[in-house]
Amino acid sequence: MRKVTIRITDRQYERLEMLVKAGEFPSVSEAIRTAIREFVDSNREIIEKVENLQLYS
């Protein structure tokens, strides 16, 4: 697993903390990981196209 450093606004972090406090996620890190998984899943077609192009390069 890789470690990535990001910068977000105070308001974005506060909103993530609100989700944790509401019991939606066990931690801010898990909320961010979930958001990234959903983003990657929603762009699956693009990722598959790139993977296929790399197979034939």
PyRosetta script that sets phi, psi and omega in degrees:
from pyrosetta import init, pose_from_sequence

init()
pose = pose_from_sequence("MRKVTIRITDRQYERLEMLVKAGEFPSVSEAIRTAIREFVDSNREIIEKVENLQLYS")
pose.set_psi(1, 139.5)
pose.set_omega(1, 179.7)
pose.set_phi(2, -98.6)
pose.set_psi(2, 152.2)
pose.set_omega(2, 175.8)
pose.set_phi(3, -103.3)
pose.set_psi(3, 131.3)
pose.set_omega(3, -179.0)
pose.set_phi(4, -125.8)
pose.set_psi(4, 136.6)
pose.set_omega(4, 177.5)
pose.set_phi(5, -104.3)
pose.set_psi(5, 132.0)
pose.set_omega(5, 178.2)
pose.set_phi(6, -130.8)
pose.set_psi(6, 161.1)
pose.set_omega(6, 174.4)
pose.set_phi(7, -116.7)
pose.set_psi(7, 129.4)
pose.set_omega(7, 174.5)
pose.set_phi(8, -130.9)
pose.set_psi(8, 162.4)
pose.set_omega(8, -179.0)
pose.set_phi(9, -72.2)
pose.set_psi(9, 161.4)
pose.set_omega(9, 176.3)
pose.set_phi(10, -58.1)
pose.set_psi(10, -40.7)
pose.set_omega(10, -178.5)
pose.set_phi(11, -64.1)
pose.set_psi(11, -41.6)
pose.set_omega(11, 177.9)
pose.set_phi(12, -62.3)
pose.set_psi(12, -42.6)
pose.set_omega(12, 179.0)
pose.set_phi(13, -64.6)
pose.set_psi(13, -41.9)
pose.set_omega(13, 178.5)
pose.set_phi(14, -60.3)
pose.set_psi(14, -40.3)
pose.set_omega(14, 179.0)
pose.set_phi(15, -67.2)
pose.set_psi(15, -37.9)
pose.set_omega(15, 175.3)
pose.set_phi(16, -63.5)
pose.set_psi(16, -42.1)
pose.set_omega(16, 177.2)
pose.set_phi(17, -61.5)
pose.set_psi(17, -36.2)
pose.set_omega(17, 177.3)
pose.set_phi(18, -61.1)
pose.set_psi(18, -40.3)
pose.set_omega(18, 177.9)
pose.set_phi(19, -64.4)
pose.set_psi(19, -37.3)
pose.set_omega(19, 177.2)
pose.set_phi(20, -66.5)
pose.set_psi(20, -47.6)
pose.set_omega(20, -179.7)
pose.set_phi(21, -61.8)
pose.set_psi(21, -31.0)
pose.set_omega(21, 179.4)
pose.set_phi(22, -78.0)
pose.set_psi(22, -5.9)
pose.set_omega(22, 178.2)
pose.set_phi(23, 86.3)
pose.set_psi(23, 10.6)
pose.set_omega(23, -179.8)
pose.set_phi(24, -74.9)
pose.set_psi(24, -29.5)
pose.set_omega(24, -179.5)
pose.set_phi(25, -141.1)
pose.set_psi(25, 150.3)
pose.set_omega(25, 178.9)
pose.set_phi(26, -74.9)
pose.set_psi(26, -21.0)
pose.set_omega(26, -178.9)
pose.set_phi(27, -158.6)
pose.set_psi(27, 163.8)
pose.set_omega(27, 175.3)
pose.set_phi(28, -62.6)
pose.set_psi(28, -40.7)
pose.set_omega(28, 179.3)
pose.set_phi(29, -58.7)
pose.set_psi(29, -42.0)
pose.set_omega(29, 179.8)
pose.set_phi(30, -67.8)
pose.set_psi(30, -35.7)
pose.set_omega(30, 176.3)
pose.set_phi(31, -62.0)
pose.set_psi(31, -42.9)
pose.set_omega(31, 179.2)
pose.set_phi(32, -66.7)
pose.set_psi(32, -43.0)
pose.set_omega(32, 178.0)
pose.set_phi(33, -60.0)
pose.set_psi(33, -40.7)
pose.set_omega(33, 178.7)
pose.set_phi(34, -63.8)
pose.set_psi(34, -43.4)
pose.set_omega(34, 179.0)
pose.set_phi(35, -61.3)
pose.set_psi(35, -40.7)
pose.set_omega(35, 179.4)
pose.set_phi(36, -67.1)
pose.set_psi(36, -43.5)
pose.set_omega(36, 177.5)
pose.set_phi(37, -58.1)
pose.set_psi(37, -45.0)
pose.set_omega(37, -179.5)
pose.set_phi(38, -65.6)
pose.set_psi(38, -38.3)
pose.set_omega(38, 177.6)
pose.set_phi(39, -63.6)
pose.set_psi(39, -46.9)
pose.set_omega(39, 179.9)
pose.set_phi(40, -63.5)
pose.set_psi(40, -44.1)
pose.set_omega(40, 178.2)
pose.set_phi(41, -60.4)
pose.set_psi(41, -39.0)
pose.set_omega(41, -178.6)
pose.set_phi(42, -72.3)
pose.set_psi(42, -14.3)
pose.set_omega(42, 178.4)
pose.set_phi(43, -112.4)
pose.set_psi(43, 23.6)
pose.set_omega(43, -176.0)
pose.set_phi(44, -57.0)
pose.set_psi(44, -41.1)
pose.set_omega(44, -178.4)
pose.set_phi(45, -60.9)
pose.set_psi(45, -43.1)
pose.set_omega(45, 179.0)
pose.set_phi(46, -64.1)
pose.set_psi(46, -44.0)
pose.set_omega(46, -179.6)
pose.set_phi(47, -61.5)
pose.set_psi(47, -43.1)
pose.set_omega(47, 179.8)
pose.set_phi(48, -64.7)
pose.set_psi(48, -37.8)
pose.set_omega(48, 176.9)
pose.set_phi(49, -61.5)
pose.set_psi(49, -45.2)
pose.set_omega(49, 179.8)
pose.set_phi(50, -64.4)
pose.set_psi(50, -42.8)
pose.set_omega(50, 178.4)
pose.set_phi(51, -60.5)
pose.set_psi(51, -42.4)
pose.set_omega(51, 179.2)
pose.set_phi(52, -65.3)
pose.set_psi(52, -38.3)
pose.set_omega(52, 177.6)
pose.set_phi(53, -63.8)
pose.set_psi(53, -37.7)
pose.set_omega(53, -179.8)
pose.set_phi(54, -68.9)
pose.set_psi(54, -29.6)
pose.set_omega(54, 177.9)
pose.set_phi(55, -64.7)
pose.set_psi(55, -32.3)
pose.set_omega(55, -175.2)
pose.set_phi(56, -100.9)
pose.set_psi(56, 8.5)
pose.set_omega(56, 179.4)
pose.set_phi(57, -90.2)
pose.dump_pdb("model.pdb")
